Amino acid sequence: LHRFALEGKMRGALARGEFSILYQPQFDVRTSSVSGMEALLRWENPELGTVTPEEFIPIAEETGMIVELGEWVLRNACAQAKVWRDGNLPPVRMAVNVSGHQFVMKEFPQLVATIIQESGIDPAMLELEITESVVMKDEVWAENALLELKKIGVSLAIDDFGTGYSSLGRLRNFAVDRLKIDRSFVTRLIDCDDDRAIAQAIISMSRSLKINVTAEGVENFPQLAFLLENECQEAQGFLFSRALSPSDAQKLLARAAALGEEPTRTARLRSLIG
């Protein structure tokens, strides 16, 4: 009953203005600077209240509503990136998640190109995140689709890496720029030797393949220390910042622009995140 209620309320929710986008900062841990913003879809319904992505995203996927929602997020995230850039804020990547339904659409690369042209952003500012399970579902299709998207000039990331049983031999054939270590491995870095070994292997492999790597779900300093020790380039999570409203994200970028040269990496990070 709850699922049917969610599905019923979701229909028309976009037109009613119930959806919004928050932006979670991504940090270059080597320089303690803001390197990107990940656009995250949120839903607030007058009757249901806040509906978590864990609840509504699977329903949107099952019903196909994710295609319309995904296009809306992509358009608005690109428009927001242009606003920040026009405001002389530091240039950062805008990361947008791509659903499996979108990724298999033949017209998706053209849609991406059209939205980039309409928004007026540099294609290099946009990074599309595709989950590992979607990429591995049809490797031949994925390889061709990624190449088509790459021709547009956008960056490509494989999200939730480590959970989709990908073939490492095939990975080097994919035109990807970044791997995102799934938060399930990062959460247990300190307590689980296996997860620590997996994270180390992903970072080392990425370095060998000259692919950037971002750790998701970083929540404490021991996890950050591990990532720094293993030369992980970027991280995001509650230790740095929760997902921010557009205005709060803009304030963070403004602080980054005004920061100048702090004496140490730690001092710079504290100035940014408090």
N, C-alpha and C positions, 0 to 999 in steps of 0.2 A: 504493500500500500504506500509506503514511504517512497519507494522508487517511482511508482506511477505518479505520485503527487509531485515529485521533483521534475519528472518529464513534462507533466502538464504545465507547471509553472515556468519551465525553461522556454517553452514555446512562446515567442513574443517578448521574452525578457530583454532581448537585445534592443528591440524597437522601443521598449518602455524605459530604456536607459538604466537598467539594473546592473549591467556589467561595467567593470572598470579595470584599469591596468595599474598594477604596482610595479616598481622597478627595484630589483635587488642588485646592489653594487657587486662587481667582481674586482678583486684587487690583485695587482702584480706584487707578490710578496717579496720579490727581489728588490724592488724600489719603493715599496709601500705607497703606491699610487693607484688611483682608480683607473682601471683599464677597460671596464665595460659595465653595461647595465643589462640585466635579463628581464624582459617583459613578462609579467606573470598575471594571468587572468583571474579576476575575483568576481564573485556574485553575491549581491545583497538583495534579498527579496523582502518586501514589506511584511509578508505573513510568515515566511520561513526564517527570516533573519539572515545571518551569514551562513552561506552554504560553502563547505570546503571544496577545494578542487578534487580531493580524493572522492568526494561524493558525486559531483556533477560532471567531471571530465569523462569517466567511463560511460555515463549515460549519453553524453554528447557524442562520444565515439560510436556507440551502438546505434543511435538514431540517425547519424549522419549530420547532426546539427554542428558538429565540430568544424565542418568545412566553412560554414558561414562565420562562425566565431573566430576561426583561425585567420580568415581573410581580414576580419575587423581588427584583430590584434595587430596583424602585420601592417595594415594601413596606419593605424593610430601610433604604433611604435615608431614607424619611419617618420611620421609627421612630428612626433615629439623629439626625435633625434635632430631633425632640421631646426626646430625651435631652439634647442640647446646650442647647436652649432652657430646659428645666427646671433645668439647672445654672447658670442665670443667665449664660451665655456670650453674647457679642454676637450678635444675630440676623443670620444670613447666609442667602442663597439656597441651596437644595439643587438642583443641576442634575442631571437624569437624562436619559440618552439614550433616545430612542424609536426602535425599529426600524420599517422600512417595513411589516413584517407586523402590528405592533401598530397603527400609525397608520391602516391601512385597515379595521380591525375596527370595526363599528358600535357594539359594546358597550364600546369602549375609554374614551370619556369617562365612562361610568358606573363603570367599574372605577377610574379615577383618583379620581372623587368618593368612592367607597366606601373606598378606601385612605386618603384624606385624613381622612375621618370617623373611621375606625378608629384611625389614628395620633394624632389629636387636634391636628395642626399647623394653623396658619393657611395657607389655600390660597396666599396671597401668598408664602409661604416656598419654594414649589416652582416650579422652572422646568424645563419640558420642552424638550429639544433634538431637533429633527427636521432631518435633513440636507436640504440644498438639492435634491439630486437626487430625493429622495422627494417633496418638496413640488411640484416641477415636473413630476413624472410625470403627475399629473392635477390641473391647477390648480383646476378647479371643485370637485372633491372636497376638495382641500386647503383651499380657502377656507372651505367649510362646516364641515369637521372642526376647523379652527383656531378658528372662531367658537364651536363647541360646547365646546371645551376652555376657551376664554376665559371663557365664562359661569360656569365653576366657580370662577374667581378666580385660576387659576395664571398664571404668566408663560410666554411662549413665545419660543423662540430658533430661528433658522435656523442650523444648524451647517454647517461647511465652506463658508461662503459664498464665491462667486467661482469655484466649480468646476462648478456645475450649469447654467450658461447660462440663468439666470433672466431673465424679462422684467421690466425695471425698472418698466415701466408697470403691471404686475400687482402688483409688490411692495407698492405703497401700499394695495392692497386687502386684503392679508393682515393678520390681527390678531396681528402679532408685536411683541415688545418689544425684541428684541435680534438683531443679526447677529454671527456669529462668523467673523472673517477666517480663512480656512484657513491652516494652518501652512506650506503650500507657498509662499505669497506672503511670509510673515514671514521664512522661512529665507533668502530671497534678497533681502531688503530692501536690504542694503548693496551688493550686487554687481550687481543687475539693475535697470536703469532701468524696464523694463516692469512688473515686480512692484511696484516702488516707486510707480509711477503708479497701478496698480490699487488698492493699499492706500490711497493718498491719496483716490482716487475713492470707495471704499467708505465711508471715514470721513466724507468731506464729504457724500455722499449720505445717510448715516444721520443726520447732524446736521440736514440739511434736512427729512427725514421725521420728525424727533423720535423716532428709534429708537436705542437704546443700541448700542454696538459693543464687542466684546471681541476682542483679538488672541490667537490660539493659538500655542504653540510659541516663545515669546520665550526666547532662550537667552543673549543677551549685551547689554551696555550700549549699544552703538551702535543696536541694534534698539529698545531702550527709549527712547533719546533721540529717535529718529525718531517713535515713537508719541506721546511727550509734545509734540513740536514740532507735530504734526498734530492734537493735542487728542483722541486716542483715549482713551475713558473707562477701559477695563479691559484687563487682560492676564493671561495665565497661561503657565507654562512653566518649564523647569528653572532659569532665572535666579532665579526667585522660590522655587520649591519643586517637588520631585518629588511624585508621588502618595504620600499618607501613610496609615498605618494609622489606624483610628478613635482610638486613644489619642494618637498623635502629632498628629493633626488637632485633637484637644481641647486639647492643650498649646499649639498655635499660637493657638487662639482664646482661651485663658486669658491668654497673653502679650499679645494684642491688647486684652483687657479691662483688664489691669493697666498698660497702657502710659502712659495719661495723655497729656499734651501734650508732645510732643517739639518742640525749637526749630525743626527744619526737616523737610521732607518726606523728605529723604535719611536723616536720623538716625532717623526713625520706621521707614522701610523696613529699615534695617540692624538695628534692634532686633527686627524681626519675623523676618527671614530670615537674619540673621547674616552 
